[in-house]
């Protein structure tokens, strides 16, 4: 289930061109939750994007 969640979040983020604001609106989660999850994915080596937006 965790893998499916990660895949979905990263796909949505890619589909909106990396915009966290748009992604959280689609996902229905807070920006803080998304930031936490992205940091977690980076530490696990699944994602290497930046947090510029």
C-alpha positions in Angstrom: 0.0 0.0 0.0 2.9 2.4 0.8 4.4 1.8 -2.6 1.1 2.5 -4.3 0.7 5.8 -2.3 4.2 6.9 -3.3 3.7 6.0 -6.9 0.4 8.0 -7.0 1.9 11.1 -5.2 4.9 11.2 -7.6 2.7 10.7 -10.7 0.4 13.5 -9.6 3.3 15.7 -8.9 4.8 15.0 -12.3 1.4 15.6 -14.0 1.2 19.1 -12.6 4.8 20.0 -13.5 6.1 19.7 -10.0 3.7 22.3 -8.5 3.2 21.3 -4.9 0.2 23.6 -4.6 -1.6 21.9 -7.5 -0.6 18.5 -6.3 -2.1 18.9 -2.8 -5.3 20.2 -4.3 -5.6 17.1 -6.4 -4.4 14.7 -3.6 -6.5 16.3 -0.9 -3.6 16.5 1.6 -1.8 19.5 3.2 1.4 21.0 1.8 3.0 20.0 5.1 2.1 16.3 4.6 3.3 16.4 1.0 6.6 18.0 2.1 7.0 15.3 4.8 6.3 12.5 2.3 8.7 13.9 -0.3 11.5 14.2 2.3 10.8 10.6 3.3 11.0 9.5 -0.4 14.2 11.3 -0.9 15.8 9.7 2.2 14.7 6.3 0.8 16.2 7.1 -2.6 12.9 7.2 -4.6 12.8 10.8 -5.4 15.5 13.4 -6.1 13.4 16.5 -6.8 13.9 19.9 -5.2 11.6 21.8 -2.9 11.8 25.1 -4.9 8.1 25.6 -5.2 
